[in-house]
Each structure stands twice: as C-alpha cells, then as structure tokens.
Amino acid sequence: MKLLTFIQNGTYRLGVKMDQGIVDVSAALSTIPTEKAIPTTIHEVIHGGVDALNELRNYSDRVISTDNDKTAYLLDESTLVLGPCITHPYKIICVGLNYRRHAEETGAQIPQYPILFNKFNNTLAGHGDDISLPKVSEKVDYEAELAIVIGKTAKYISKEQAPGHVFGYCNANDLSARDLQVRTQQWMLGKSCDKFAPIGPYVMTADEVGNPNDLEIKTHVNGEVRQHSNTSDMIFHCDEIVSYISQHMTLMPGDIILTGTPEGVVLGYPPEKQVYLKDGDIVTVEIEKLGTLTNRFVAE
C-alpha cells in the first residue's frame, strides 16, 4: 500500500493512494461506517501492525467498490496539501557516507561502521512544501536518500530479523548546510535546520517495495539530473543498518532511518564548480517505486 498524510483545517489526515484517487479514511468512515477498528492516522497503522494494515487495505477496497457517490472521501491528490508521510517519529536517525562513490567523491575513507547522526522533528516537511534557505548559511546542499520506517520495536536484532521489523520505505532529502556542518566536528548543526528533512509523498509498505537494496535513485535540480545511482551502492545495506542501530538503542514503531546519499552532491564538485541551492530552485528526489518528492527553496 501507499499511504500519505494531508493537512485539513490544521490537522493531519490519513490518505490511502488508490488508482482512482486518495481515500480520505476519516471521511470515508463518516460515510461508510464499519464495526471493524480502522486506523485513522499513519501512526495508528504502524503501531497496529499487520492486522491494522490488512483492515485498512480491505476497507479501502470496499469503499472504492461501492456504487454510492464517492466525492466526500475520494480526493484528487493534486488538490491536497501534503504533510510529511510520517508525522511524529520518536527518532530520526541518519547514516553518513553510506554510498561508496559518494565517500570517494568527498575524499573520505570508506567507513568500517555506519556513521550515525540525528535530525529532529522540526526538520520534517512534506512534498510540495517551500523550504527556507537559512540566512545563517550560504551552502545548502541536497541529498537524495531512501528512508526506512520502522514497524516493530527492535532491540538486539540480527540482520536476518531486521526486514521483519520494517514497516515501509519513502523518499527523503537529507538537506545539509555544509558551512554549518563543517564548523565543528559534530554535523548536527548543519543537518537540523527547520524543514531539512522533507519525506514523502508516500510511505510504501515493505511488502510492495521488495528488495530495498536495488532501487534506482535520482535528484533533479531545476530539471537537471544531479544524482543518479542505485541503492545497491550502499556500503551498509538496509538490514545491516537496522540491525546495527538496534544493538545500541531501541528502535520504535514510526522511527525513521535515512540511509545515506549517492554521489553527485554539490560538496563533491571541485570548489570552482560548487553552486549551492538558491532562492527559487526546485529539487526533486525520485526513487524507484516510491514516487517523486519535490520542494521549492526560498530565501529566508
């Protein structure tokens, strides 16, 4: 399934992407009630596990197949204001230098262990959001990334167990203010400015994604392809990342892990060719099966 959130009257609502449009789950329940417990937020779906997901899938199929007027709950996606596809993660964990060719382009050593850092909920943004370029930075960079969404509590799990603890995957853009990032040895400042982690537009359940370690990944800036790679270039694959993190902290349902970026970021260019994001730039992250995540950048 492909799930999204959209904003209506200042609140997040759960949507299910169907061939015919987006099912507004809460509106559908008002029109076509059911005795079953149907989740109405993305986190209720995740925390409810397989049973909640199956109930939501069956209910969505049912409301689409009815003969009644569907205008109250079947929406045109292009008219919606989307939110981040995961709205309230406990943790946002990121993996640095996790693509071999990206490490090489920046002159970094190939890491022996995953390099971990964090973002916070203030960094979340949705598809279509305008993102401010902080006035304290002159070097904001794009980073297309595959994001893992945790579905089950995970502590001390093996690599073989890890896929069973994943709810799904989504597009992410790990925006980085490079001048702030390298100001000290800690990267957090350059990674945690407001709206520096747009995710979406959808979270696709793991069963439909298949192998997350073999997906085409791209970044377009104003229509020009800047990054074009495959998640197979990751140094640490998704199962390894989830297992490794779980050895050191408990992963909770709804946690997000950004798995690193391929080559082609501005930082990887020679200094004389580095042109960082500027007012009016349009950046699109595209990952096979997961759709496209697009944001416009504006001067603060």
ZAMARGU-4260 file (C-alpha; in steps of 0.2 Angstrom, whole numbers, plus 5000, padded with zeros to 4 digits):
<rodrens>
0) 5000/5000/5000 | 5005/5018/4998 | 5000/5029/5012 | 5001/5048/5014 | 4996/5062/5026
5) 4987/5078/5021 | 4983/5093/5030 | 4965/5099/5033 | 4960/5113/5045 | 4977/5112/5053
10) 4977/5093/5057 | 4985/5078/5048 | 4973/5066/5040 | 4977/5049/5033 | 4976/5045/5015
15) 4977/5029/5005 | 4983/5030/4987 | 4972/5021/4975 | 4971/5020/4956 | 4955/5031/4957
20) 4962/5044/4969 | 4966/5047/4988 | 4954/5039/5000 | 4952/5051/5015 | 4950/5037/5028
25) 4941/5048/5041 | 4929/5055/5029 | 4925/5038/5022 | 4921/5031/5039 | 4909/5045/5041
30) 4900/5040/5025 | 4903/5021/5026 | 4904/5016/5044 | 4911/4998/5049 | 4912/4988/5065
35) 4930/4985/5062 | 4943/4995/5070 | 4951/5005/5056 | 4966/5016/5059 | 4964/5035/5055
40) 4982/5041/5057 | 4998/5034/5050 | 5005/5030/5067 | 4989/5020/5071 | 4993/5010/5056
45) 5011/5007/5060 | 5008/5003/5079 | 4993/4992/5074 | 5005/4980/5064 | 4999/4968/5051
50) 4981/4967/5057 | 4978/4986/5056 | 4986/4986/5039 | 4975/4972/5032 | 4959/4980/5040
55) 4964/4997/5031 | 4968/4988/5015 | 4951/4979/5015 | 4941/4994/5020 | 4949/5005/5006
60) 4945/4992/4993 | 4927/4991/5000 | 4924/5009/4999 | 4931/5011/4982 | 4920/4997/4975
65) 4903/5004/4982 | 4891/5012/4970 | 4887/5027/4980 | 4894/5045/4977 | 4912/5045/4982
70) 4915/5064/4981 | 4915/5065/5000 | 4930/5054/5003 | 4939/5051/4986 | 4950/5065/4983
75) 4961/5072/4969 | 4979/5071/4975 | 4984/5087/4966 | 4972/5097/4977 | 4979/5091/4993
80) 4992/5100/5005 | 5003/5085/5009 | 5012/5083/5026 | 5027/5073/5030 | 5022/5055/5027
85) 5027/5050/5044 | 5022/5064/5056 | 5028/5061/5073 | 5043/5049/5074 | 5051/5046/5090
90) 5068/5046/5082 | 5076/5052/5065 | 5092/5043/5063 | 5104/5046/5048 | 5118/5037/5041
95) 5133/5047/5034 | 5144/5042/5019 | 5135/5026/5016 | 5137/5026/4997 | 5154/5020/4991
100) 5155/5033/4976 | 5149/5047/4987 | 5163/5043/5000 | 5175/5043/4986 | 5169/5060/4978
105) 5171/5069/4995 | 5189/5061/4998 | 5183/5052/5014 | 5188/5035/5019 | 5176/5020/5017
110) 5168/5019/5034 | 5171/5002/5044 | 5155/5005/5054 | 5139/5015/5050 | 5142/5034/5054
115) 5126/5039/5063 | 5119/5056/5067 | 5102/5063/5070 | 5089/5075/5065 | 5074/5081/5075
120) 5055/5083/5071 | 5057/5102/5067 | 5066/5096/5051 | 5051/5086/5044 | 5042/5093/5029
125) 5031/5087/5015 | 5030/5085/4997 | 5027/5102/4989 | 5032/5112/5004 | 5043/5128/5002
130) 5059/5126/5012 | 5068/5142/5018 | 5087/5143/5015 | 5093/5149/5032 | 5100/5166/5032
135) 5115/5159/5043 | 5121/5148/5029 | 5127/5151/5011 | 5130/5132/5007 | 5114/5122/5007
140) 5115/5105/4998 | 5103/5092/4993 | 5105/5073/4997 | 5093/5061/4990 | 5090/5046/5002
145) 5080/5031/5004 | 5071/5031/5021 | 5067/5016/5032 | 5051/5017/5043 | 5052/5005/5057
150) 5036/4995/5061 | 5041/4984/5076 | 5051/4988/5092 | 5068/4982/5088 | 5082/4979/5101
155) 5097/4967/5098 | 5090/4960/5082 | 5100/4951/5069 | 5102/4956/5051 | 5091/4942/5046
160) 5077/4948/5058 | 5078/4966/5053 | 5067/4966/5037 | 5053/4959/5048 | 5054/4975/5059
165) 5052/4987/5044 | 5035/4995/5040 | 5040/5003/5024 | 5051/5015/5014 | 5049/5033/5007
170) 5059/5046/4998 | 5069/5058/5009 | 5080/5073/5006 | 5094/5075/5019 | 5097/5094/5017
175) 5113/5100/5023 | 5120/5117/5027 | 5138/5112/5023 | 5146/5128/5030 | 5137/5124/5047
180) 5141/5106/5046 | 5159/5108/5045 | 5160/5122/5058 | 5164/5109/5071 | 5167/5090/5071
185) 5149/5087/5075 | 5137/5088/5060 | 5121/5091/5069 | 5120/5110/5067 | 5121/5109/5048
190) 5108/5095/5047 | 5095/5101/5059 | 5088/5117/5052 | 5069/5119/5050 | 5062/5108/5036
195) 5079/5100/5032 | 5071/5083/5031 | 5057/5083/5018 | 5050/5065/5016 | 5036/5058/5005
200) 5025/5060/4996 | 5021/5042/5001 | 5027/5028/5013 | 5026/5012/5003 | 5024/4996/5014
205) 5039/4984/5013 | 5029/4970/5005 | 5027/4981/4989 | 5044/4988/4989 | 5053/4971/4988
210) 5072/4972/4989 | 5076/4990/4995 | 5095/4987/4991 | 5092/4988/4972 | 5082/5004/4969
215) 5086/5017/4956 | 5088/5034/4965 | 5089/5052/4957 | 5090/5070/4961 | 5084/5084/4949
220) 5088/5102/4952 | 5078/5113/4941 | 5075/5098/4929 | 5094/5094/4928 | 5099/5077/4934
225) 5112/5079/4948 | 5112/5062/4956 | 5109/5046/4948 | 5113/5029/4956 | 5106/5014/4964
230) 5104/5009/4982 | 5115/4994/4978 | 5130/5006/4980 | 5126/5007/4999 | 5141/5001/5009
235) 5129/4996/5023 | 5113/4989/5017 | 5096/4992/5025 | 5095/4975/5035 | 5113/4979/5041
240) 5109/4997/5046 | 5093/4992/5056 | 5102/4978/5065 | 5117/4989/5069 | 5107/5003/5076
245) 5096/4991/5087 | 5112/4985/5096 | 5114/5002/5103 | 5097/5009/5105 | 5079/5003/5104
250) 5070/5007/5088 | 5052/5011/5090 | 5037/5009/5078 | 5037/5025/5067 | 5056/5029/5069
255) 5064/5035/5053 | 5081/5030/5047 | 5089/5040/5032 | 5101/5028/5024 | 5114/5040/5015
260) 5116/5048/4998 | 5124/5044/4982 | 5137/5054/4973 | 5133/5070/4964 | 5130/5082/4979
265) 5137/5100/4977 | 5150/5096/4990 | 5158/5083/4979 | 5161/5095/4965 | 5178/5104/4963
270) 5177/5121/4973 | 5176/5131/4957 | 5161/5122/4951 | 5151/5121/4968 | 5134/5130/4966
275) 5123/5128/4981 | 5104/5129/4982 | 5097/5147/4979 | 5081/5156/4980 | 5068/5148/4968
280) 5077/5132/4965 | 5066/5116/4963 | 5073/5100/4969 | 5065/5083/4966 | 5070/5067/4974
285) 5065/5051/4964 | 5067/5033/4970 | 5060/5018/4960 | 5043/5013/4966 | 5041/5027/4979
290) 5036/5042/4968 | 5044/5059/4967 | 5047/5071/4982 | 5048/5089/4976 | 5051/5105/4986
295) 5055/5124/4981 | 5068/5133/4990 | 5066/5151/4995 | 5076/5164/5004 | 5073/5166/5022
</rodrens>
